[in-house]
Amino acid sequence: MAHLFIKMSACMMAGISRPSLMDDLCEANGAFAINLLKLLGEKDNLRNVFFSPLSLSSALTMVLMGAKGNTAAQMSQALCLNKGGDIHQGFQSLLMELNKSGPQCLLRTANRLFGEKACDFLPAFKESCQKFYQADLEELSFSKDTEECRKHINDWVTEKTEGKISEILGAGAVGPLTKLVLVNAIYFKGKWNEQFDRKHTRGMTFKTSTEKKTVQMMFKAAPFKMGYVEEAHAQVLELPYVEGELSMLILLPDDDTDLAVVEKSLTYEKFRAWTNPEKLTKGTVKPTAFCSAASSLLHKELQSSYIYLPTLPYFRFPATKVMRWFECQNKV
């Protein structure tokens, strides 16, 4: 894993307004993001980890609306939704807030359900998905034309991500027994408050957990808010976007501190404390700019977070059919 830890989550991006209705949801999303980050890091500590926590939590919470009993309890535990309250109302407010982004920073999120035509999805479930998550349920015939359904879903994601993600579902990702696919597309395009100049691109050292590499990077010397966490032996850096409503927060371990040490000690409460704006002071630094992309199948990680076979009263399926309920894939 790269010796640079970037943390971005819907309610953890500096500048997002947080009405009281969303406070518990933001805490749950933040805790879920960090728990999943640790699981992904343990899976392969030699690779970069890059994922969208909000995409996963919003899609899985839609599933939660149709769950009950042990399944609902397990999903709530995995998603860190332990404080009760109207979590779906909270998501409704959060998604509306996120989609209010201005012209300088474009942040959009969209949800869609694709269900097998032969299944009987209860009207109450479809209405709730539309009301709280702005997610319509589109009926497709996975059983008769799996490949065409896969292409249709990929086309929807391509449109919603401005062409940045062209194949969320690879060959074989869905099959004739697929009953429901939940998709979240999130798109962000923003301008740094302090712009990077391409002419300053040069070869610079990038350190991973096992080696050092020379890669092409841009850099910028400018005053940024920063701090230092003695407990984690890591620097904190805030990179604001234009208008200051959104920021990227970076944790950079000291040269003699392994990234795994920072990740192991990290919790949502500590992250909030470490990145508290009142504790950050302005200093001149030279952050670098780079690109990253990743794709992950996450059903194993979610199973290790105690999500098992659903009991979903809002869905009526033919009892004689064996099915794989859903796969969870995140691509950014």
N, C-alpha and C positions, 0 to 999 in steps of 0.2 A: 504494500500500500504506500502511496506517495507520502512523503514527509510533510504534507500540507493538508490540514483538515479544514474543509469548508462546510459550514453548516447553514443551510437555508431551509426554512419551513414556514408555512403560511403565517402563523401567528408569532414566529420568532424573527421575522424580518423586521428590522428596526423601522419604525415609522407607521406601521399599520395601526389604525385606530382600534381600540379594544373596548367596546361597550361591555357593561357588566354581564350581559347575557352570554357573551362569548368567552369570558374568563376561564371557566371550567373546561370548555372545549379546547381553548388554546393550550392549557396545561396538559390535557389528555393527548392532544396532537403532538406536543413537544416531547412528552414522555415516550409515546409510541415511536416517534422518529428516532430518538436516541437508542431505545431498546433494539429496534430493527437494525440500526447502524452497527451496533455491537455484534449482532448475529451475523450480519453480512461480512463484517471484518474478521470474525472467527472462521468463516467459511474458507476464505483465502486471503491471508494477510499480505500477499505479494501483489495484489491488484488494487486499482483505484475503486472507490465506492461512490457512486453518484446516482441518487434516486430522488423521487418526489414523494415525500410522506403524505402530503395532502391528497394526492391522487389515490393513494392506497386507502387512506382512512375514509375518504368520502365514498369510495366504491364499496368498501366493506361495511360501512355503516348503513348503506342502502340494503345490503343483504341482511343486516341486523334487524331491519324493520320487519322482515318476514320470518324471524327466528323466535323461538320460545324455549323455555326449560333450560336444560343443560347447555344446549347450543348457544342460546342467548347469553348465558352466564360466561361461557368460555370466550365468546367473541368480545364481550364487554371487558373481560379481564385482559385479553390480548391487546385491545385497543385502548386500554387504560381509562375506560369510561366507568369509573367506580364511584363517582359522586352523585349519580342520579341526575335529576333535572331533565328538561326537555332538550335532549341532545340534538334532535333533528331540527328544532327551531333554531338552535345555535348554529348549525351548519347552514341553514337558510340565510341567516344574517351574515355569516362569514363569507359565503359565496357572493352575496350581493355586494358586500364591502370590497371584496377583491376585484370584482368586475367593474368597479368605479374608477379604475386607474385613468390618469390623464394622458394627454397627447405625447408627453415626453417619455413616459414609461408605460408600455402596453402590457398589461397582465390580464389574461383571460383564462377561464377554466370552463370546461363543458363536460357534461355527463350524458351518457346514453346507454340504454339497455337493449340488447338484441336477444329476443326470446324465440324459441322454437314454436312454429305455428300450431303444432299439434297439442301444445300444452295450454292449460287453462290458468292464466294468471289472474288472480282476483282483482276486480276493479279498485278495491281499497288500496292495494299495494301500488298499482300503477298511478293512482291519483296522488298518493303520498310521495312517490319518487318525483313526480312532476312538481308538486307543491314545494317540497323542501330542498330538492337537489336540481331542479330545472332539468330533469332527466325524463325524456319520453321513452316508452318501450316500443321498439320496432319489431314486428314479427318477421322472421326469416325461416326458410325451410332447410335447416341443417341436415335433416335426415335424407333429403332428396338431392341437394346440390351444395355439398359442404364447401367446395372450392370457391364457388360464386359468393357464398356467404362470407368467407374469409376475405376475399377481395373487396366486398362491399364495406366491411368493417374497416379495413385498411384505408379505403378511400375516404371514409368519414374522418378518420384520425388525421390523414394527410391534409384535408381541408382545414380542420380546426387548428392545426399546428403550422399553418402557412407553409406546408411542404417540408418541414424540418424532420418529421417522422413519417416515412413512407410505408413502413411495414411493421406495425406493432405485433401482428400475428404472422409468424413464419409458417412455412409449409408443415402441415400435420398438427398445428396448434389447436385446431378444432376438428371434430369428427361428426359422424352421423348420429352419435348418441349425445352430442352437446345439447343442452337444454336452455342455458342462459349464459350470455356473455355481458359483463358489466365493464364499460369503458369510460375512463376519464382522460381527457386531453387538457393539458395545461400549457399555455404559451406565454412566454415573457420576452420582451425586447425593451431594453432600457439604455439610456445614455449615461455614462459615468459623469458625475459632477466635475471630476478632474479627468479630462480626456487623455487616453493613451495615443501617442503619435507613432504611426507605423514606421517612420524613418528611424526610430530608436530601437527597432528590432535587432537583436543580436544573439549570438550563442551565449547561454548562461547555464550555470550548473544547477541541476535539479536532483535533489537527493531522495532516493527511495529507502525502504527499510533494509535493502541489501547492497545497494550500489549508488554511485553518482553518475549522472548522464548529462551531456551537453545538449540542450534543446534550444530552439529559436523562441525567444520571448520578447515582448515589449515591456518597458518599465517606465515609471513616472515618479519623479521626485516632487513631492508636494506635501502640505500639512494635512494630516489625517488624525482622527481621534484614535487613540491607542491606549493600551494598558498592559500590565504584566500580572500574571497569576503565579504567585510563589508556590502554591500547593501543587500546581500541574507543571511548573517550570515551562510556561508557554506564554507567548505574546498574544494579545488580542488586538485586532485591527478592524475598524469599520470603514468600508468603502461605500460612500453614499452615491445614489443615482441623482440625476437632475431633479430639482425641486425638493429633495430631501425627504420625500415620503417613504422611500424604500432604500434599504442598504443591504450590502452583503457583509456578513460578519465572519471573520477568519480567525482560527486558532492556529498558531504556528509554534510547535515545540522548539525548545532550545536545541542546538546542534547535538548535544550529548544526551538528549532525552528522546526515547523511542515514542513514536506516535501511539503505540499500544498502551503506554502508561497513561497518556492523556485520556484515551478512549475508556480505559478501565475505570478511571475515577469520575468520569463524566456522568452527571444526572441533569434532569431538567432544572431542578432548583439551583444547582451549581452554575449551569449555563446562564441562567437569568442573572445570577449574582456577578459572574465574571464579565458579562457584557452590559452591565448596568451603565447607562450613559453618564450618570453622575460620577462614576469611578474612572471614566476614560478622559484623558487629557490630550490636547493637540500636540503633535510632534511631526517633524519632517521625516518621511520614510520613502522607500523606493519599492512599492509593490509591483509585481509582474503580472502580465496578462497571458492567458493560455486557453486552449480549448479542451473540452472533454466530452465524451459521449459514452453511454453504457446501456446495456440491456440485461435484465435479470428475470429469471423465473423464480418466483418467491413462494410458491406453495409449500415447499419444505420448511422454509424459515417461519412461515405463519403457522404451520402445524406444530413446530417446536415452541410456538407461543400459545399453545393450547387451543387451537381452532381445529375441530374435528368435523365429522360428518354432520351436516346441518339437519335440524328438524324445522322445516319451514312451512308453517300453516298457511301462508299467503299464496303458496303455489300448489296447484293440483296437477300431479303427474300420473300417467298410467302406472299402476302398481306393479305390472308385470315386467316393466322395462328396467334394465340395469343401466345406471348412468354415472358418468363422472360429473360431479356437480359444477365445479368451475376451476379454472386455472387462474393464477394471479401473476401477471407479468407487468414489469415496470420498465419503460424505455425512455431515456432522456438524452 
